[in-house]
């Protein structure tokens, strides 16, 4: 008994020391980490290893959750032939970068026929006795509700203003609403289609406007879909407690929450990476072909989401082959059967991708343009040895969870670690615990998650032409599911161990509850305070410009008499139009053309208004000379410190 108590105390103290060490790293400058952090981390790891050695039951935990294995069922050749035929029809009907009704019907039938050809598991059925809601189900619903709250709370205002990428996306959504059903959207260097059809459906179904908020509602929904996938993944790796903790970390982690609120395609990457990886792990556990088919299905769907997801084409085989090799799958008939089923799973993505494959054949340069501008000299020369740049990029990407950070303000806290100090500490301890788990249980399956996570750092690290863009919060987000499952292992071990401790389990669950509240608080501050303030200071306040214009219109000013004087790196006029309900709002004058524009404006009767950049002294001089009776008003930012707007009012009789 004394040994168990000592082990529990050492386990707890190791966690506290790791959090303290991570806090030192988090607070250290980005140029050089605080060396004290490494000493404290070493002490934490020594205590943690001692606790595991004293009480090996920490690593026993629960049995990972996996569906029961199915008997080997041969394929159904007729359905496979039908799938190939429908896939060919979908491919042929997708020419010219367009979805067409016949091609879409053939596309759906191709996917359904392929699944019917190889499915080897019972279909889900409603239980005869009905669903019984248990306490565990209520806990899962509570975590799901927490994740929904983090993604939708005050979504209109955070973020309020947006950037030119959103304007480009809204134009693509408008194209869909106008009947241009593209497979791949060429605007803004090329984009996959999923988000645009989701936003168009949101507008059609719920009557929402063509607005940045509509984009945010859709991406927040994709962010919510991440959570059940994380439960499946964590449960398949570590058991029921592992699934719950992985889902909880995904519900609150700022790295998962912030990108899903921005309104861009970012959350499509971690969400579909989690779903495809979860089914791979389930397949490695159960040997069921159906799980590998699910893996391939989500692989194909994810390739319509966000281009860095293409890394999963390499990550899934790397993860499978690592485990298959350790198991020496080539020595057994079961190993070769699992290899065949994995290959069938990967091939499942092909009918899902039939329209995309037609576009790739027709326009490979457009499909690969974004990738090639990062790994080659298409846009900019590579400055240095590519291998050295790649190695340095990988080093920085591996450090992004604890020390380095992304400098882009849009979807992260600039130059801060991706994880909060507590989650960062859990990741370090969880990595050690994962290797202990694999050695004690002789279970190589967690290596699949590790391998997939490492490979999915490459969409950020392979940026050879623009290495400052690495590490990227959003391009490396394919590693998020693996990171969260590792971080979830230590609290899962804690709650599973205390769950067997009889009356004393309430002590363990009390400490776990304190951890839950701490993580909620830390990440709420990161998302709703730190990120909100940082984002507001960096983003341009087009909403303020639109509010000034609406005030002018409400006071009787003609819409044709209010102008935005465009200046380098200032507002995208389409965003002003978005706030006014017209993406094509036409009253923009480039500052260099203003002298000619004023000559025309003076012939138009009525009051006038001009929005001018604070540093545009030339425009101020031109307007004051043209309208001597005009007067200036300074409009500061509405929601935070930052760049304001000079407003020039021209009375009607000028």
VMD Tcl script that draws the C-alpha trace (Angstrom):
set ca {
  {0.00 0.00 0.00}
  {2.80 2.42 0.92}
  {4.43 1.75 -2.43}
  {1.20 2.56 -4.27}
  {0.78 5.82 -2.34}
  {4.39 6.78 -3.02}
  {3.92 6.01 -6.70}
  {0.78 8.14 -6.87}
  {2.54 11.03 -5.15}
  {5.52 10.76 -7.51}
  {3.14 10.59 -10.48}
  {1.41 13.80 -9.32}
  {4.63 15.62 -8.51}
  {6.08 14.68 -11.91}
  {3.06 16.27 -13.56}
  {3.44 19.48 -11.54}
  {7.16 19.70 -12.29}
  {6.52 19.14 -16.01}
  {3.94 21.94 -16.03}
  {6.41 24.25 -14.25}
  {9.12 23.36 -16.78}
  {6.78 24.02 -19.68}
  {5.79 27.33 -18.13}
  {9.46 28.33 -18.14}
  {9.74 27.39 -21.82}
  {6.54 29.22 -22.67}
  {7.78 32.39 -21.00}
  {11.28 32.25 -22.48}
  {12.19 34.38 -25.52}
  {11.87 32.81 -28.94}
  {15.59 33.32 -29.57}
  {16.76 30.96 -26.81}
  {14.85 28.69 -24.40}
  {15.29 29.03 -20.65}
  {17.90 26.38 -19.74}
  {16.28 25.85 -16.33}
  {13.31 24.28 -18.10}
  {15.39 21.32 -19.25}
  {16.63 20.60 -15.74}
  {13.12 20.71 -14.32}
  {11.84 18.53 -17.16}
  {14.62 16.00 -16.44}
  {13.54 15.84 -12.81}
  {9.90 15.41 -13.83}
  {10.73 12.56 -16.20}
  {12.89 10.82 -13.58}
  {10.05 10.97 -11.05}
  {7.55 9.81 -13.64}
  {9.66 6.81 -14.64}
  {10.16 5.94 -10.96}
  {6.39 6.05 -10.41}
  {5.79 3.72 -13.36}
  {8.45 1.32 -12.14}
  {7.06 1.22 -8.62}
  {3.51 0.64 -9.82}
  {3.42 -1.08 -13.24}
  {-0.38 -1.11 -13.01}
  {-0.29 2.47 -14.29}
  {0.41 1.02 -17.73}
  {-2.23 -1.68 -17.52}
  {-5.12 0.73 -17.85}
  {-7.95 -0.60 -19.98}
  {-8.20 -2.72 -23.06}
  {-8.28 -0.54 -26.16}
  {-11.73 -0.43 -27.70}
  {-11.93 -2.11 -31.08}
  {-14.76 -3.85 -32.91}
  {-14.69 -7.61 -32.89}
  {-12.91 -9.23 -35.80}
  {-15.07 -10.40 -38.68}
  {-14.60 -13.69 -40.51}
  {-12.79 -13.32 -43.79}
  {-15.41 -12.64 -46.46}
  {-14.45 -12.72 -50.14}
  {-15.23 -9.74 -52.27}
  {-18.31 -9.44 -54.48}
  {-16.90 -9.12 -58.02}
  {-20.12 -7.86 -59.58}
  {-20.27 -4.87 -57.22}
  {-16.57 -4.15 -57.82}
  {-17.13 -4.14 -61.59}
  {-20.14 -1.85 -61.17}
  {-18.04 0.50 -59.07}
  {-15.36 0.65 -61.73}
  {-17.96 1.38 -64.40}
  {-19.66 4.13 -62.39}
  {-16.24 5.59 -61.50}
  {-15.35 5.75 -65.18}
  {-18.66 7.47 -65.95}
  {-18.13 9.97 -63.12}
  {-14.62 10.63 -64.44}
  {-15.85 11.22 -67.99}
  {-18.73 13.45 -66.88}
  {-16.43 15.70 -64.82}
  {-14.61 17.34 -67.69}
  {-14.04 21.06 -67.83}
  {-13.75 21.28 -64.04}
  {-17.50 20.90 -63.55}
  {-19.80 18.69 -61.52}
  {-22.77 17.57 -63.64}
  {-25.90 15.77 -62.50}
  {-25.19 12.51 -64.32}
  {-21.59 12.52 -63.12}
  {-22.60 13.20 -59.50}
  {-25.13 10.34 -59.55}
  {-22.51 8.00 -61.03}
  {-20.02 9.26 -58.43}
  {-22.29 8.37 -55.53}
  {-23.13 4.97 -57.01}
  {-19.43 4.23 -57.57}
  {-18.62 4.82 -53.90}
  {-21.64 2.83 -52.69}
  {-20.88 -0.09 -55.01}
  {-17.23 -0.18 -53.92}
  {-18.23 -0.38 -50.26}
  {-20.81 -3.05 -51.07}
  {-18.15 -5.05 -52.92}
  {-15.77 -5.33 -49.98}
  {-17.77 -4.72 -46.77}
  {-17.21 -7.49 -44.22}
  {-18.97 -6.25 -41.07}
  {-22.57 -6.30 -39.87}
  {-24.51 -3.17 -40.71}
  {-25.49 -0.98 -37.73}
  {-28.90 -1.86 -36.34}
  {-31.18 -0.29 -33.77}
  {-30.95 -2.36 -30.55}
  {-34.06 -4.41 -29.85}
  {-34.20 -3.21 -26.28}
  {-33.59 0.41 -27.39}
  {-30.77 2.72 -26.49}
  {-29.87 2.92 -22.84}
  {-28.38 6.23 -21.77}
  {-25.67 5.60 -19.22}
  {-23.54 7.95 -17.17}
  {-20.66 7.54 -19.58}
  {-22.85 8.72 -22.46}
  {-23.79 11.82 -20.49}
  {-20.13 12.60 -19.88}
  {-19.42 12.31 -23.60}
  {-22.35 14.60 -24.38}
  {-21.06 17.07 -21.82}
  {-17.63 17.10 -23.48}
  {-19.26 17.48 -26.90}
  {-21.28 20.43 -25.58}
  {-18.11 21.97 -24.20}
  {-16.43 21.66 -27.60}
  {-19.46 23.22 -29.31}
  {-19.36 26.12 -26.84}
  {-15.68 26.78 -27.47}
  {-16.30 26.90 -31.22}
  {-19.55 28.86 -31.36}
  {-19.41 31.18 -28.35}
  {-19.43 34.81 -29.60}
  {-18.56 33.57 -33.08}
  {-19.82 36.75 -34.76}
  {-17.32 38.91 -32.88}
  {-14.33 36.55 -32.70}
  {-13.00 37.07 -35.21}
  {-15.05 40.09 -36.29}
  {-12.95 41.50 -39.10}
  {-11.38 39.19 -41.66}
  {-8.92 39.37 -44.56}
  {-8.80 39.05 -48.32}
  {-8.85 35.24 -48.20}
  {-12.42 35.47 -46.92}
  {-13.39 37.76 -49.78}
  {-12.00 35.23 -52.25}
  {-13.93 32.44 -50.55}
  {-17.17 34.40 -50.66}
  {-16.75 34.96 -54.39}
  {-16.33 31.19 -54.80}
  {-19.45 30.55 -52.73}
  {-21.33 33.04 -54.89}
  {-20.20 31.14 -57.98}
  {-21.72 27.96 -56.52}
  {-24.97 29.78 -55.74}
  {-25.00 31.03 -59.34}
  {-24.72 27.49 -60.71}
  {-20.97 27.23 -61.36}
  {-20.37 23.79 -59.84}
  {-16.60 23.55 -60.01}
  {-14.55 20.61 -58.76}
  {-11.51 22.75 -57.98}
  {-11.72 26.52 -57.61}
  {-8.89 28.36 -59.40}
  {-9.20 31.68 -57.57}
  {-6.39 32.63 -55.16}
  {-3.86 30.00 -56.41}
  {-6.46 27.20 -56.37}
  {-8.63 25.75 -53.62}
  {-10.46 22.48 -52.92}
  {-14.24 22.63 -53.07}
  {-15.70 21.23 -49.83}
  {-15.99 24.52 -47.93}
  {-17.69 26.35 -50.75}
  {-20.44 23.78 -51.16}
  {-20.90 23.62 -47.39}
  {-21.29 27.41 -47.21}
  {-23.65 27.46 -50.19}
  {-25.80 24.75 -48.56}
  {-25.84 26.77 -45.32}
  {-27.11 29.79 -47.22}
  {-29.77 27.80 -49.08}
  {-31.00 25.85 -46.05}
  {-30.91 28.54 -43.37}
  {-31.25 31.74 -45.38}
  {-27.92 33.09 -44.17}
  {-26.24 35.96 -46.02}
  {-23.16 35.84 -48.22}
  {-21.02 36.89 -45.29}
  {-17.92 35.88 -43.35}
  {-20.18 34.65 -40.54}
  {-21.64 32.02 -42.85}
  {-18.12 30.75 -43.50}
  {-17.45 30.66 -39.75}
  {-20.61 28.69 -38.98}
  {-19.55 26.00 -41.45}
  {-15.93 25.70 -40.33}
  {-16.97 25.64 -36.67}
  {-19.25 22.71 -37.55}
  {-16.31 20.90 -39.16}
  {-14.37 21.62 -35.97}
  {-17.11 19.95 -33.93}
  {-16.93 16.85 -36.17}
  {-13.34 16.46 -35.00}
  {-14.48 15.47 -31.49}
  {-16.18 12.09 -32.11}
  {-13.24 11.11 -34.31}
  {-10.86 11.90 -31.46}
  {-12.92 9.71 -29.14}
  {-12.74 6.79 -31.58}
  {-9.00 7.32 -32.03}
  {-8.18 7.62 -28.34}
  {-10.40 4.69 -27.41}
  {-8.81 2.49 -30.09}
  {-5.35 3.34 -28.74}
  {-5.76 3.53 -24.96}
  {-9.28 2.41 -24.06}
  {-12.44 4.20 -22.99}
  {-10.69 6.64 -20.67}
  {-8.19 7.45 -23.41}
  {-11.03 8.23 -25.81}
  {-12.72 10.53 -23.32}
  {-9.56 12.46 -22.51}
  {-8.54 12.78 -26.16}
  {-11.99 14.13 -26.99}
  {-11.83 16.56 -24.07}
  {-8.43 17.90 -25.08}
  {-9.73 18.40 -28.61}
  {-12.79 20.20 -27.25}
  {-10.76 22.91 -25.52}
  {-7.26 22.99 -27.07}
  {-6.67 26.42 -28.62}
  {-4.82 24.75 -31.51}
  {-8.04 22.91 -32.41}
  {-10.48 25.71 -31.54}
  {-9.01 28.86 -33.08}
  {-8.65 27.62 -36.69}
  {-12.24 26.34 -36.65}
  {-13.55 29.83 -35.78}
  {-11.66 31.74 -38.49}
  {-13.95 30.81 -41.39}
  {-11.25 29.41 -43.68}
  {-10.61 25.77 -44.68}
  {-8.19 25.06 -41.83}
  {-10.29 22.64 -39.70}
  {-10.88 20.28 -42.62}
  {-7.29 19.03 -42.20}
  {-7.29 17.84 -38.55}
  {-10.90 16.64 -38.68}
  {-10.53 14.28 -41.62}
  {-7.01 13.32 -40.57}
  {-8.52 12.21 -37.25}
  {-11.31 10.22 -38.90}
  {-9.03 8.41 -41.34}
  {-6.40 7.72 -38.66}
  {-9.04 6.48 -36.21}
  {-10.26 3.88 -38.71}
  {-6.69 2.85 -39.49}
  {-6.02 2.21 -35.79}
  {-9.31 0.33 -35.46}
  {-8.36 -1.78 -38.47}
  {-4.96 -2.57 -36.96}
  {-6.70 -3.61 -33.75}
  {-9.57 -5.62 -35.21}
  {-8.27 -6.75 -38.60}
  {-11.66 -5.85 -40.07}
  {-11.69 -4.84 -43.68}
  {-14.61 -2.50 -42.98}
  {-12.40 -0.31 -40.81}
  {-9.82 0.01 -43.56}
  {-12.62 0.91 -45.97}
  {-13.70 3.64 -43.55}
  {-10.11 4.89 -43.50}
  {-10.06 5.16 -47.31}
  {-13.49 6.78 -47.44}
  {-12.41 9.60 -45.13}
  {-9.09 9.87 -46.94}
  {-10.95 10.57 -50.17}
  {-13.35 13.03 -48.55}
  {-10.51 14.87 -46.82}
  {-8.76 15.48 -50.14}
  {-11.63 17.82 -51.07}
  {-10.99 19.92 -47.97}
  {-7.59 21.58 -47.50}
  {-4.51 20.91 -49.61}
  {-2.04 19.95 -46.78}
  {-4.30 16.94 -46.16}
  {-2.57 15.37 -49.18}
  {0.14 14.34 -46.72}
  {-2.23 11.64 -45.43}
  {-1.65 9.76 -48.70}
  {1.85 9.08 -47.34}
  {1.06 9.14 -43.61}
  {-1.42 6.25 -43.63}
  {0.84 3.77 -45.51}
  {3.83 4.80 -43.37}
  {1.83 4.15 -40.19}
  {0.46 0.81 -41.39}
  {3.78 -0.49 -42.72}
  {5.59 0.37 -39.50}
  {3.19 -1.70 -37.40}
  {2.92 -4.45 -40.02}
  {6.71 -4.73 -40.14}
  {7.09 -4.91 -36.36}
  {4.43 -7.63 -36.28}
  {6.28 -9.44 -39.08}
  {3.12 -9.58 -41.09}
  {4.88 -11.20 -44.03}
  {5.27 -14.40 -42.01}
  {1.57 -15.16 -41.52}
  {-1.50 -15.56 -43.66}
  {-3.34 -13.15 -41.34}
  {-0.65 -10.53 -41.94}
  {-1.00 -10.82 -45.71}
  {-4.79 -10.67 -45.41}
  {-4.48 -7.45 -43.43}
  {-2.12 -6.06 -46.05}
  {-4.66 -6.80 -48.79}
  {-7.43 -5.20 -46.78}
  {-5.31 -2.10 -46.16}
  {-4.63 -1.81 -49.90}
  {-8.36 -2.14 -50.58}
  {-8.91 0.59 -48.00}
  {-6.49 2.93 -49.76}
  {-8.13 2.11 -53.11}
  {-11.47 3.16 -51.59}
  {-10.31 6.73 -52.02}
  {-10.20 6.33 -55.82}
  {-13.98 6.24 -56.52}
  {-14.38 9.08 -54.00}
  {-11.81 11.06 -55.99}
  {-13.14 10.28 -59.48}
  {-14.12 13.92 -60.30}
  {-10.92 15.30 -58.73}
  {-8.81 12.85 -60.75}
  {-10.36 14.19 -63.97}
  {-9.42 17.72 -62.95}
  {-5.86 16.65 -62.08}
  {-5.46 15.03 -65.51}
  {-6.76 18.17 -67.23}
  {-5.00 20.82 -65.10}
  {-2.08 19.34 -63.15}
  {-0.25 22.66 -63.02}
  {-3.18 24.33 -61.24}
  {-3.73 21.44 -58.83}
  {-0.06 21.32 -57.79}
  {0.67 25.04 -58.09}
  {0.52 25.87 -54.37}
  {2.68 22.87 -53.47}
  {5.28 23.59 -56.14}
  {5.65 27.23 -55.09}
  {6.75 25.95 -51.66}
  {9.06 23.09 -52.60}
  {10.60 24.46 -55.81}
  {11.67 27.67 -57.52}
  {8.31 28.26 -59.25}
  {7.70 31.48 -57.32}
  {10.97 32.26 -55.55}
  {14.53 30.87 -55.57}
  {15.45 28.50 -52.73}
  {18.06 30.33 -50.67}
  {20.46 27.69 -49.38}
  {20.86 23.92 -49.31}
  {17.38 22.37 -49.61}
  {18.29 19.42 -47.34}
  {19.57 21.75 -44.64}
  {16.46 23.94 -44.91}
  {14.23 20.86 -44.64}
  {16.13 19.54 -41.60}
  {15.92 22.93 -39.88}
  {12.24 23.22 -40.74}
  {11.57 19.79 -39.23}
  {13.46 20.77 -36.08}
  {11.38 23.91 -35.69}
  {8.17 22.02 -36.45}
  {8.94 19.47 -33.74}
  {9.56 22.31 -31.27}
  {6.34 24.15 -32.08}
  {4.33 22.34 -29.41}
  {6.54 23.62 -26.60}
  {8.66 26.56 -27.71}
  {8.65 27.88 -31.28}
  {5.45 29.21 -32.78}
  {3.76 30.43 -35.92}
  {4.23 34.14 -36.63}
  {1.00 34.49 -38.65}
  {-1.75 36.09 -36.54}
  {-4.78 34.69 -38.37}
  {-5.23 31.30 -36.65}
  {-2.88 31.31 -33.69}
  {-1.26 33.40 -30.98}
  {1.83 34.64 -32.83}
  {5.18 33.18 -31.73}
  {3.65 31.20 -28.87}
  {3.71 27.39 -28.55}
  {0.78 25.57 -30.12}
  {-0.15 24.01 -26.75}
  {-0.81 25.61 -23.38}
  {1.73 24.77 -20.62}
  {-0.37 21.97 -19.08}
  {-1.09 20.26 -22.39}
  {2.54 20.67 -23.44}
  {3.67 18.96 -20.23}
  {1.15 16.15 -20.77}
  {2.54 15.63 -24.27}
  {6.08 15.09 -22.94}
  {4.96 12.69 -20.21}
  {2.54 11.01 -22.60}
  {5.31 10.31 -25.09}
  {7.32 8.54 -22.39}
  {4.25 6.67 -21.16}
  {3.38 5.58 -24.72}
  {6.73 3.83 -25.11}
  {6.26 2.22 -21.69}
  {2.79 1.07 -22.78}
  {4.14 -0.45 -26.01}
  {6.99 -2.26 -24.26}
  {4.93 -3.62 -21.38}
  {2.01 -4.72 -23.54}
  {4.08 -5.61 -26.61}
  {1.66 -3.44 -28.52}
  {3.14 -1.63 -31.55}
  {-0.14 -0.01 -32.67}
  {0.51 3.37 -30.96}
  {3.54 3.69 -33.24}
  {1.07 4.12 -36.10}
  {-0.27 7.30 -34.53}
  {3.27 8.54 -33.89}
  {4.37 7.83 -37.47}
  {1.29 9.49 -38.98}
  {1.75 12.55 -36.79}
  {5.40 12.89 -37.79}
  {4.65 12.60 -41.51}
  {1.91 15.21 -41.20}
  {4.48 17.76 -40.04}
  {5.92 17.76 -43.55}
  {3.15 19.93 -45.12}
  {4.60 22.67 -42.92}
  {8.26 21.61 -42.96}
  {8.66 21.10 -46.72}
  {8.33 24.85 -47.28}
  {11.77 25.33 -48.78}
  {11.09 28.58 -50.63}
  {9.47 30.40 -47.69}
  {10.96 28.81 -44.56}
  {9.64 31.65 -42.39}
  {6.16 30.22 -42.96}
  {7.23 27.18 -40.90}
  {6.07 26.12 -38.37}
  {2.54 26.70 -39.60}
  {-0.35 26.24 -37.20}
  {-2.72 25.25 -39.97}
  {-0.50 23.26 -42.37}
  {0.87 21.12 -39.53}
  {-2.59 20.49 -38.06}
  {-2.66 16.99 -39.54}
  {-0.43 16.10 -36.57}
  {-3.01 17.41 -34.10}
  {-4.88 14.09 -33.61}
  {-1.64 12.24 -32.83}
  {-0.48 14.97 -30.45}
  {-3.76 14.97 -28.54}
  {-3.83 11.19 -28.18}
  {-0.34 11.25 -26.67}
  {-1.23 14.10 -24.32}
  {-4.38 12.23 -23.27}
  {-2.53 9.07 -22.20}
  {-1.30 10.33 -18.81}
  {-4.69 11.57 -17.53}
  {-6.28 8.41 -18.97}
  {-3.81 6.29 -16.98}
  {-4.59 8.34 -13.88}
  {-8.39 8.00 -14.03}
  {-8.27 4.33 -15.06}
  {-5.90 3.52 -12.15}
  {-7.95 5.40 -9.57}
  {-11.15 3.89 -10.95}
  {-10.00 0.56 -9.49}
  {-9.12 2.03 -6.10}
  {-12.50 1.55 -4.41}
  {-13.56 4.37 -2.10}
  {-10.33 6.24 -2.74}
  {-11.21 6.76 -6.40}
  {-12.93 10.02 -5.51}
  {-9.53 11.47 -4.61}
  {-8.17 10.61 -8.02}
  {-11.25 11.89 -9.82}
  {-11.09 15.09 -7.78}
  {-7.55 15.76 -9.02}
  {-8.68 14.90 -12.54}
  {-11.52 17.40 -12.16}
  {-9.02 20.07 -11.12}
  {-7.01 19.28 -14.25}
  {-10.15 19.64 -16.36}
  {-10.98 23.05 -14.89}
  {-7.39 24.22 -15.30}
  {-7.32 23.24 -18.98}
  {-10.68 24.90 -19.62}
  {-9.51 28.10 -17.97}
  {-6.10 28.18 -19.68}
  {-7.51 27.62 -23.15}
  {-10.45 29.96 -22.65}
  {-7.94 32.70 -21.85}
  {-5.82 31.74 -24.87}
  {-8.79 31.79 -27.25}
  {-11.09 34.52 -25.94}
  {-8.54 36.94 -24.50}
  {-4.96 36.50 -25.73}
  {-5.80 35.48 -29.29}
  {-8.74 37.89 -29.50}
  {-6.57 40.87 -28.53}
  {-3.69 39.84 -30.78}
  {-5.95 39.23 -33.77}
  {-7.80 42.50 -33.33}
  {-4.54 44.48 -33.27}
  {-3.30 42.86 -36.47}
  {-6.40 42.61 -38.67}
  {-7.69 45.57 -40.69}
  {-10.99 47.02 -39.45}
  {-13.14 47.00 -42.58}
  {-16.23 46.71 -40.36}
  {-15.50 50.20 -38.98}
  {-15.27 51.55 -42.52}
  {-18.63 49.98 -43.38}
  {-20.18 51.39 -40.21}
  {-19.05 54.91 -41.16}
  {-20.57 54.48 -44.61}
  {-23.85 53.19 -43.19}
  {-24.02 56.26 -40.97}
  {-23.52 58.47 -44.00}
  {-26.30 56.68 -45.89}
  {-28.63 56.83 -42.89}
  {-28.09 60.60 -42.67}
  {-29.32 61.08 -46.21}
  {-26.02 60.86 -48.05}
  {-26.34 59.31 -51.53}
  {-24.61 55.88 -51.79}
  {-22.87 57.13 -54.94}
  {-21.17 59.94 -53.00}
  {-19.20 57.96 -50.40}
  {-15.75 56.72 -51.41}
  {-12.98 54.55 -50.07}
  {-9.53 55.83 -51.03}
  {-7.50 52.62 -51.44}
  {-3.95 52.64 -50.12}
  {-1.25 49.90 -50.21}
  {-1.88 47.11 -47.68}
  {-5.11 48.65 -46.46}
  {-8.70 47.39 -46.71}
  {-9.84 44.94 -49.34}
  {-12.79 46.89 -50.71}
  {-14.71 43.64 -51.16}
  {-14.78 43.28 -47.39}
  {-16.31 46.73 -47.02}
  {-18.86 45.56 -49.56}
  {-19.42 42.35 -47.58}
  {-20.42 44.36 -44.51}
  {-22.67 46.52 -46.70}
  {-24.27 43.49 -48.37}
  {-22.64 43.93 -51.79}
  {-19.33 42.19 -52.58}
  {-19.13 44.26 -55.76}
  {-19.42 47.60 -53.94}
  {-17.92 49.89 -56.60}
  {-17.00 53.15 -54.87}
  {-13.27 52.59 -54.47}
  {-10.71 55.09 -55.77}
  {-7.01 54.21 -55.81}
  {-5.08 56.97 -54.04}
  {-2.92 57.66 -57.08}
  {-6.03 58.21 -59.23}
  {-7.77 60.47 -56.73}
  {-6.89 63.83 -58.41}
  {-8.73 62.72 -61.55}
  {-11.53 61.18 -59.50}
  {-12.14 64.36 -57.52}
  {-12.62 66.30 -60.73}
  {-15.54 64.00 -61.56}
  {-16.89 63.92 -58.01}
  {-17.14 67.73 -57.82}
  {-19.68 67.73 -60.64}
  {-22.00 65.45 -58.61}
  {-24.35 67.37 -56.25}
  {-24.92 66.51 -52.60}
  {-22.72 65.76 -49.59}
  {-19.71 63.54 -49.96}
  {-17.56 61.37 -47.75}
  {-14.06 59.90 -48.15}
  {-12.30 57.24 -46.10}
  {-8.55 57.90 -46.00}
  {-5.59 55.94 -44.66}
  {-3.90 57.62 -41.65}
  {-0.55 57.78 -43.49}
  {-1.91 59.02 -46.81}
  {-0.86 62.67 -46.55}
  {-1.06 63.23 -50.31}
  {-4.75 62.32 -50.41}
  {-5.47 64.60 -47.47}
  {-3.85 67.49 -49.28}
  {-5.75 66.79 -52.53}
  {-9.12 66.61 -50.78}
  {-8.55 69.74 -48.69}
  {-7.56 71.69 -51.79}
  {-10.55 70.42 -53.78}
  {-13.07 71.03 -50.99}
  {-11.89 73.96 -48.83}
  {-15.06 73.80 -46.71}
  {-14.65 70.09 -46.01}
  {-13.72 68.92 -42.53}
  {-11.85 65.96 -41.07}
  {-12.89 63.54 -38.35}
  {-10.72 60.84 -36.79}
  {-12.37 57.46 -36.29}
  {-10.35 55.24 -33.90}
  {-10.67 51.45 -33.90}
  {-13.84 50.27 -32.22}
  {-12.69 47.14 -30.44}
  {-8.98 47.47 -29.68}
  {-5.93 49.63 -30.21}
  {-4.69 49.93 -33.76}
  {-4.94 51.81 -37.00}
  {-7.94 54.14 -37.25}
  {-9.51 55.94 -40.22}
  {-9.50 59.56 -41.35}
  {-12.99 60.55 -42.52}
  {-13.35 63.59 -44.77}
  {-16.82 65.17 -44.86}
  {-17.84 67.45 -47.73}
  {-20.93 69.62 -47.13}
  {-23.60 69.52 -49.85}
  {-22.98 73.06 -51.15}
  {-19.21 72.66 -51.69}
}
mol new
graphics top color blue
foreach p $ca { graphics top sphere $p radius 0.5 }
foreach p [lrange $ca 0 end-1] q [lrange $ca 1 end] { graphics top cylinder $p $q radius 0.2 }
display resetview
